[in-house]
Structures are given as C-alpha cells and as structure tokens.
Amino acid sequence: MSFLSRKAKTNNLIQLQKENTLWDLSAHHQKHVFDQRTQAKRITSENLIGKKKSLVSVN
C-alpha cells in the first residue's frame, strides 16, 4: 500500500469518526430537548391543575 492511499484511508476513518460523533451528539441533543419539552408540559399541566384546585377552593 502506498503512503498516499494509506493517508487517504486514515483521513476517511477520521472523517467517519467525526460524522459518527456529530450524529451521536445530535441524537443526544434531540433527546435532551425532548426531555425538556415533556418536563415543561408536565410542569404546565401541574400548574393548571393546581390553579383549578385553588379556584375551586376559593369558591
């Protein structure tokens, strides 16, 4: 194997590793955003339920 083809192979591997890392990061980021959204929804619904209860108890 010539030096140039070895170097090209190494560069391809490095490129693949970078892409995989980026993909992993984006997947992790999407899960994180999803978790934050579901948490925000849950908090909002808990607040709404809490407000309804307080409105009922005021009457």
N, C-alpha and C positions, 0 to 999 in steps of 0.2 A: 504494500500500500504506500503510495507516495505521501510526502509530507502535506501537500495541498489537500488531498482527499481526506486525510486524517483530520486536518484542521476543519474542513467543511463538516465532517461528521460531528466533531466536537461542538461546533457552532450550532448545528441542528439540535443536538441534545440540550445545549444551553437554552436555545430558543424554546424548545418543548417544555423544559422545566419552568421557564418564565411564564409561558402560557398556562401551564397547569397551576402554578402558584396564583396567577391572576384569577383563574377560574375558581379556585378554592376560596380566595378572598371574596370574590363577588358572591359566591354561594353563601358564605358565612355572613356577609353583609346583608344579603336578602333575608336570611333567617332572622338576623338581629332586628332589621326593620320590621319584619312581620311580627316578631315578639313584642316590639314596642307598640305596634298598632293594636294588637289584641289586648295588650295591657291597658292602653289608653281607652279602648272601647269598654273594657271591664270596669275601669275606674269611672267612666262617664255613666254607665248603666247603674253602678252602685250609687253614684251621686244622685241620679234621677230617682232611684228607689228611696234613697234617704230623704230627698226633698218631698216626695209624695207622702211618706210616713209623717214628716213634720207638718205638712199641710193638713193631713187628716187629724193629727193630734191637736192642731190649733183650733180646728172647728170643733 
